[in-house]
Amino acid sequence: MKITKFVFYNKLSLLLIVSFLTANTALAQSSEETIAKYFDQTIGYENLEINNGNVHVNEYRILNNKNRYYPSEKFETGNITYNNQDYFDVAIKYDLYKDILVYKPQGSDVISINLIQEKVSAFKINNKNFVYLNSLHFPLSPIKSGYYEKSASGKNFTLYIRHHKDKREILKGASVFNEFDDNYEYFIQKDASFYKLSRKKDIIELFPDHKKKINDFYSSYRKLEKSDGPLFYEKLMTYIHNAVENTPL
């Protein structure tokens, strides 16, 4: 089953039409976010292009609340850039097992939609920014197409984190349940190239001038590295950025 809506005007067209027909100076001075919300209301939420995709089905029975979603099974308020148009304050959750963004249309209590992955260029949820990276645009790179958290950045580099959940089947009596475990991959984009980070040596090879500082950081944050990998790498790259900025020329 698919939900498909047709939109006759995009937001830019509506901006021109509404600006011509109205003398609402407050609207003209509004922020991009306020204007986007105004147009969504004007054309009707049910007619938005974003209401296009397969109906989402959660087919797994889980144990111990170890579900497949980020940040949880509940929908969160977030922002999406879909087919080059921005949508603010929409209900979304991220299916980490299938790498799909799930969207609940306004006014719908039951139906949610798997958004077309390639059309979602970016989204923000739980104060984290995610972007879609197409591996075809980065030949010979270690990344594969999908969503990546755009984390810490500095001079000539950006840290990307790929979130994923691995599924385990558990037999309980005559029933089969599932648990989903967090899994992460870390990548640095530096000087237009991507590098996968698997060990401390990979960081040192990318930033050889800061070997001592990197070793010191690993020594100080061993527990964090084991307990919260994404936060560890975010802090590490922020630390390296500060070290680079403070290095005399």
C-alpha positions in Angstrom: 0.0 0.0 0.0 1.3 3.5 -0.9 0.2 6.9 0.2 0.6 9.4 -2.7 -0.4 13.1 -2.8 0.0 15.5 -5.6 1.2 19.0 -5.0 0.6 21.6 -7.7 2.8 24.3 -6.3 6.0 24.1 -4.4 6.9 26.4 -1.6 8.8 28.8 -3.7 5.8 29.2 -6.0 3.5 29.8 -3.0 5.9 32.3 -1.7 5.6 34.4 -4.8 1.8 34.0 -5.0 1.2 34.8 -1.3 3.6 37.7 -1.4 1.8 39.2 -4.4 -1.7 38.7 -2.9 -1.1 39.9 0.6 0.3 43.0 2.3 1.2 41.1 5.4 4.5 42.7 6.3 4.9 40.5 9.3 5.0 37.5 7.0 7.6 39.2 4.8 9.8 39.7 7.8 9.3 36.1 9.2 12.1 33.6 9.4 12.4 30.8 6.8 11.0 28.3 9.4 7.9 30.5 10.0 7.3 30.9 6.3 7.7 27.2 5.6 5.1 26.4 8.3 2.7 29.0 6.9 2.8 27.5 3.4 2.3 24.0 4.8 -0.9 25.2 6.5 -1.9 27.1 3.4 -1.9 24.2 1.0 -3.0 21.7 3.6 -0.9 19.2 5.4 -2.6 16.3 3.5 -1.4 17.7 0.2 2.3 18.0 1.1 4.7 16.2 -1.2 6.3 14.6 1.9 3.1 12.4 2.2 4.5 10.0 -0.3 5.9 6.5 0.6 5.2 3.0 1.8 3.2 2.6 5.0 5.5 1.8 7.9 5.0 -1.6 9.6 6.7 -2.6 12.8 6.7 -6.4 12.4 9.0 -7.3 15.3 8.1 -8.3 18.8 10.8 -7.1 21.1 12.2 -7.8 24.6 13.7 -5.5 27.2 12.7 -2.4 25.3 15.6 -3.0 22.8 13.8 -1.7 19.7 15.1 -0.7 16.3 14.4 3.1 16.5 16.3 6.3 17.3 15.9 7.8 19.8 13.0 5.5 20.8 9.8 3.9 19.5 7.9 7.1 20.1 7.8 9.8 17.5 9.8 12.9 18.2 9.5 16.4 16.9 12.1 17.1 14.2 13.0 18.8 10.9 13.4 17.3 7.5 14.7 18.5 4.1 12.7 16.4 1.6 13.2 16.8 -2.1 14.9 20.2 -1.5 12.0 21.5 0.7 12.2 22.1 4.4 9.6 20.8 6.9 9.8 21.9 10.5 8.3 20.5 13.7 7.2 17.2 12.1 6.7 13.8 13.9 9.6 11.5 13.0 11.6 8.6 14.2 14.7 6.9 12.7 14.5 3.1 11.9 18.2 2.2 12.5 17.8 -1.4 11.4 16.5 -0.6 7.9 18.1 2.9 7.7 14.8 4.6 7.0 13.2 7.8 8.3 9.7 7.2 9.5 7.3 10.1 9.3 3.8 10.5 10.8 1.6 12.9 8.9 -0.2 15.6 11.0 -3.6 14.4 12.1 -2.7 10.7 11.7 -2.9 8.6 14.8 -2.3 5.2 13.1 -0.6 5.5 9.8 3.1 6.4 9.4 5.2 6.5 6.3 8.7 5.2 5.2 10.1 8.3 3.5 12.0 7.7 0.2 15.6 7.6 1.4 17.2 9.4 -1.5 14.8 12.3 -1.2 15.7 13.0 2.4 18.9 15.0 2.1 18.9 15.9 5.8 17.0 15.7 9.0 17.3 16.7 12.7 16.1 14.6 15.6 16.9 14.5 19.3 19.3 17.5 18.6 21.3 15.5 16.2 21.9 16.4 12.6 21.8 13.6 10.0 22.6 13.8 6.2 22.2 11.4 3.3 25.5 10.5 1.7 25.4 8.8 -1.7 28.4 6.6 -2.2 28.3 7.2 -6.0 29.3 10.8 -5.3 32.4 9.6 -3.4 34.2 6.9 -5.5 36.8 4.7 -3.8 35.5 5.9 -0.4 34.8 3.5 2.5 31.2 4.8 3.0 28.0 3.2 1.6 24.9 5.1 0.7 22.7 6.0 3.7 22.2 8.4 6.6 25.0 9.6 8.7 25.1 11.8 11.7 27.1 14.9 11.0 29.0 15.4 14.2 32.0 17.4 15.2 33.9 19.4 12.6 37.0 21.5 12.4 39.5 22.9 10.0 39.3 20.7 6.9 37.6 17.8 8.5 34.2 16.5 9.6 33.3 13.5 11.7 30.4 11.4 10.4 28.8 8.6 12.5 26.8 5.8 10.9 24.2 4.5 13.4 22.9 1.0 13.0 21.1 -1.7 15.0 21.8 -5.4 14.7 18.9 -7.8 15.2 19.0 -10.9 17.5 16.3 -13.5 17.7 15.4 -14.8 21.1 13.2 -17.9 21.6 11.0 -17.6 24.7 8.6 -20.5 25.1 7.0 -21.1 21.8 7.4 -17.5 20.7 10.2 -15.7 18.9 11.2 -12.2 20.0 13.9 -9.8 18.9 16.4 -7.5 20.5 18.2 -4.7 18.6 21.7 -3.8 19.6 23.5 -0.5 18.8 26.3 -0.5 16.4 28.3 2.4 15.1 30.9 3.2 12.4 33.0 6.4 12.4 34.3 8.2 9.4 36.4 11.4 8.9 36.0 13.5 5.8 39.3 15.3 5.4 40.4 17.2 2.3 37.5 15.8 0.3 38.3 12.2 1.1 36.7 9.8 3.5 38.6 7.6 6.0 37.1 5.0 8.3 38.2 5.1 12.0 38.6 1.7 13.7 41.5 2.3 16.0 43.7 5.0 17.5 46.3 4.4 14.8 43.8 5.7 12.2 43.4 9.0 14.0 47.1 9.4 14.4 47.8 8.8 10.7 45.3 11.6 9.9 46.7 14.0 12.4 50.4 13.0 12.9 51.3 16.4 14.4 49.1 15.8 17.3 50.1 12.2 18.2 50.9 13.1 21.8 47.6 14.9 22.4 45.7 12.0 20.9 47.5 9.5 23.1 46.8 11.6 26.1 43.1 11.8 25.2 42.8 8.1 24.8 44.4 7.6 28.2 42.0 10.0 29.9 38.8 8.8 28.3 39.1 5.0 28.2 35.8 4.4 30.1 33.9 6.8 27.8 35.3 5.0 24.7 33.7 1.8 25.9 30.5 3.2 27.3 29.6 5.8 24.6 31.5 5.6 21.4 29.7 8.5 19.5 30.3 10.9 22.4 33.9 9.7 22.7 34.7 10.4 19.1 32.8 13.7 19.1 34.9 14.9 22.1 38.1 13.6 20.5 37.5 15.5 17.3 36.6 18.7 19.1 39.8 18.2 21.1 41.8 17.8 17.9 40.1 20.8 16.3 41.2 22.9 19.3 44.7 21.6 19.1 44.9 22.4 15.4 43.6 25.9 16.0 46.1 26.6 18.7 49.1 25.3 16.8 51.5 28.1 15.9 52.1 28.6 12.2 
